[in-house]
Amino acid sequence: MSAAWTRRSLLLHAVATGASVLGCHVPRRASHTAPHPATSPDVGPTDARGPDAGVTSRYEVIVLGAGIAGLRAAECLRDAGLRACVIEARDRIGGRIESVRLGDARVDLGASHIENAPYSAVAARLRGIRANLLPSDSSLLLLNESRRSLSRARRAVWKQRFDDACARALRSLAEGHDCSAAEGMAAWFQSMSAHSAEARGAHWHQRMHVELTRSVLMDRLSLRALRSDHEPYAMAMQVQGGLATLTESMATGLEVLTQHVVRAIMCAHDGVRIESSHGILQAKALVCTVPIGVLRAGHIRFEPALEPSRMEAISRIEPGARAVQVASYAERSWRMREQFASAIEPRPDVPDVTPWLEDLSHWTGTPTLRAQWHSSWLTSVALAERSEEATRAMGQVLSISDRPRERPFRDWSVDPFALGARSALGVGGTLGDRERLAQPFENKVFFAGEATSMSAEGSLDAAYASGQRAADEVLAHVRRAG
Ligand SMILES: Cc1cc2nc3c(=O)[nH]c(=O)nc-3n(C[C@H](O)[C@H](O)[C@H](O)COP(=O)(O)OP(=O)(O)OC[C@H]3O[C@@H](n4cnc5c(N)ncnc54)[C@H](O)[C@@H]3O)c2cc1C
């Protein structure tokens, strides 16, 4: 009996008993997880001489990846009456949405803020399941040397200067050309004396508003992209209990196979064969939602190979990098009153590169901080030291002498099934690259995921909408095929 078969049996058993399997959310609507009468259910290994050689399971559609894009695609396909199965490498659903338990509370270690919440489909879904949404203070608070916050007016001045300099740099670009944000802005940074308040403000703005929100180093980010209208983290809200509240609800009634690492996608005249760590799966169509970092690393082999133009587009979309640590303490010894903070003043005991800090104590009921570390920090700290250094530096910034009781840490830049945080356009990249990535491959593989969306850069809503778009494409394809 194959491992896939074993897991499937377990899954169906769990549906019947209401238990949980392998960390995936257990479908409650058993009717959607039972074999579809119109298609053949899982089959055992077949005749090695025939076209079905080695195929362990068959579905109408396979959705690769149980992140928000994949779950959205699968629920749309299910609602349209197709039998879709979600294949996921991890032992949990959610992808870059990961809510971890700290004592009695759950907090986000991946995505955490729903941007533009009043207009967000993700926020609307959460309201629909009566999740508790709380507004985030999207303007970052700065602490100066004496840990006093710097005024909003001062920060607004820095932002205005940064935006003006960016606009000037863009105007000076030759028509149709691009350069890195670092190159474009170099003259402006050089125009300031290194230790002036102006220079410190500008560098802070660069780190917090550019490298953290876009997750990409200034020397890899497109100058043109920096001027895009999308303002990450504007009008943001967070979910009490974590964003996994949403992905768990979305997975209800879906068939999800966790711990299935996909290694190859092979297109044939009659469908797609997917080589996974638990055997070969077959479907008429595939929705592929793996992150851009995974595509760029070539961890999944395509047969035939992806076209050169699509590979070029993939190379111009940067996967971004970010690490997150959540730390719970016995006592709330820090004086930070507002939700967000970052130190900028040069101090001998505080590293130059400081995190975006959030005090989550009012959410969790216990003293809790979250620190998000951006690309400059990741390049300056050795991989093996990042978790410990994150804890130490967070303590230094806020003068905390206790060790945290718990301190889960996730470095998304090296997570094998993310290899990045949220995508942004690299030098020379355009929205056309996202569009190229999103185009169907061999009329059988339909790409989704945040990197394929042209709406909002790398956001939850971008991923959600992409899943819906890919499901629509599959449905149109199925109708055309009769
Ligand atoms: C630290 C961090 C903070 C963020 N903050 C925000 C935020 O505040 N607001 C916001 O809007 N966005 C934020 N984002 C971006 C947001 O998380 C993503 O846009 C969104 O979650 C992407 O969803 P997705 O379904 O496209 O991809 P994913 O969630 O990555 O789903 C892809 C799935 O594919 C699976 N997979 C990969 N390789 C394989 C394989 N070989 N075989 C099988 N399965 C595989 C993965 O395990 C994963 O589950 C943040 C991201 C990070 C990392």
The ligand as a MOL file (V3000), in Angstrom:
LIG
                    3D

  0  0  0     0  0            999 V3000
M  V30 BEGIN CTAB
M  V30 COUNTS 53 58 0 0 0
M  V30 BEGIN ATOM
M  V30 1 C 7.2410 37.1670 7.2040 0
M  V30 2 C 6.1840 37.5360 6.2120 0
M  V30 3 C 5.3500 38.5830 6.4940 0
M  V30 4 C 4.3520 38.9380 5.5850 0
M  V30 5 N 3.5120 39.9290 5.9230 0
M  V30 6 C 2.4530 40.1810 5.1400 0
M  V30 7 C 1.4570 41.0620 5.5920 0
M  V30 8 O 1.5120 41.5500 6.7220 0
M  V30 9 N 0.4210 41.3480 4.7450 0
M  V30 10 C 0.3220 40.7680 3.5140 0
M  V30 11 O -0.6460 41.0640 2.7850 0
M  V30 12 N 1.2400 39.8620 3.0840 0
M  V30 13 C 2.2850 39.5520 3.8750 0
M  V30 14 N 3.1890 38.6150 3.4900 0
M  V30 15 C 2.9820 37.9570 2.1880 0
M  V30 16 C 1.9160 36.8160 2.2840 0
M  V30 17 O 2.2970 35.9180 3.2940 0
M  V30 18 C 1.8440 36.0950 0.9600 0
M  V30 19 O 1.4990 37.0020 -0.0740 0
M  V30 20 C 0.8060 34.9670 0.9140 0
M  V30 21 O 0.6990 34.2630 2.1240 0
M  V30 22 C 1.2040 34.0410 -0.2270 0
M  V30 23 O 0.2420 33.0230 -0.3910 0
M  V30 24 P 0.4350 31.9730 -1.5630 0
M  V30 25 O -0.6720 31.0080 -1.4450 0
M  V30 26 O 0.6660 32.6820 -2.8480 0
M  V30 27 O 1.8410 31.2450 -1.2400 0
M  V30 28 P 2.2090 30.2950 -0.0220 0
M  V30 29 O 1.4650 30.6750 1.1870 0
M  V30 30 O 3.6810 30.2940 0.0780 0
M  V30 31 O 1.6700 28.8630 -0.4980 0
M  V30 32 C 2.4110 28.0380 -1.3670 0
M  V30 33 C 2.3840 26.6200 -0.8080 0
M  V30 34 O 3.1350 25.7720 -1.6770 0
M  V30 35 C 3.7930 24.8040 -0.8750 0
M  V30 36 N 4.9140 24.2340 -1.6070 0
M  V30 37 C 6.0790 24.8380 -1.9510 0
M  V30 38 N 6.8680 23.9750 -2.6100 0
M  V30 39 C 6.1940 22.8120 -2.6900 0
M  V30 40 C 6.4910 21.5370 -3.2550 0
M  V30 41 N 7.6390 21.2750 -3.8890 0
M  V30 42 N 5.5710 20.5460 -3.1300 0
M  V30 43 C 4.3820 20.7770 -2.5160 0
M  V30 44 N 4.0540 21.9510 -1.9650 0
M  V30 45 C 4.9450 22.9560 -2.0540 0
M  V30 46 C 4.2290 25.6130 0.3290 0
M  V30 47 O 4.5360 24.7960 1.4390 0
M  V30 48 C 3.0230 26.5150 0.5630 0
M  V30 49 O 2.1150 25.9570 1.4840 0
M  V30 50 C 4.2020 38.2340 4.3620 0
M  V30 51 C 5.0570 37.1680 4.0810 0
M  V30 52 C 6.0280 36.8050 4.9940 0
M  V30 53 C 6.8970 35.6140 4.7060 0
M  V30 END ATOM
M  V30 BEGIN BOND
M  V30 1 1 1 2
M  V30 2 1 2 3
M  V30 3 2 2 52
M  V30 4 2 3 4
M  V30 5 1 4 5
M  V30 6 1 4 50
M  V30 7 2 5 6
M  V30 8 1 6 7
M  V30 9 1 6 13
M  V30 10 2 7 8
M  V30 11 1 7 9
M  V30 12 1 9 10
M  V30 13 2 10 11
M  V30 14 1 10 12
M  V30 15 2 12 13
M  V30 16 1 13 14
M  V30 17 1 14 15
M  V30 18 1 14 50
M  V30 19 1 15 16
M  V30 20 1 16 17
M  V30 21 1 16 18
M  V30 22 1 18 19
M  V30 23 1 18 20
M  V30 24 1 20 21
M  V30 25 1 20 22
M  V30 26 1 22 23
M  V30 27 1 23 24
M  V30 28 2 24 25
M  V30 29 1 24 26
M  V30 30 1 24 27
M  V30 31 1 27 28
M  V30 32 2 28 29
M  V30 33 1 28 30
M  V30 34 1 28 31
M  V30 35 1 31 32
M  V30 36 1 32 33
M  V30 37 1 33 34
M  V30 38 1 33 48
M  V30 39 1 34 35
M  V30 40 1 35 36
M  V30 41 1 35 46
M  V30 42 1 36 37
M  V30 43 1 36 45
M  V30 44 2 37 38
M  V30 45 1 38 39
M  V30 46 1 39 40
M  V30 47 2 39 45
M  V30 48 1 40 41
M  V30 49 2 40 42
M  V30 50 1 42 43
M  V30 51 2 43 44
M  V30 52 1 44 45
M  V30 53 1 46 47
M  V30 54 1 46 48
M  V30 55 1 48 49
M  V30 56 2 50 51
M  V30 57 1 51 52
M  V30 58 1 52 53
M  V30 END BOND
M  V30 END CTAB
M  END
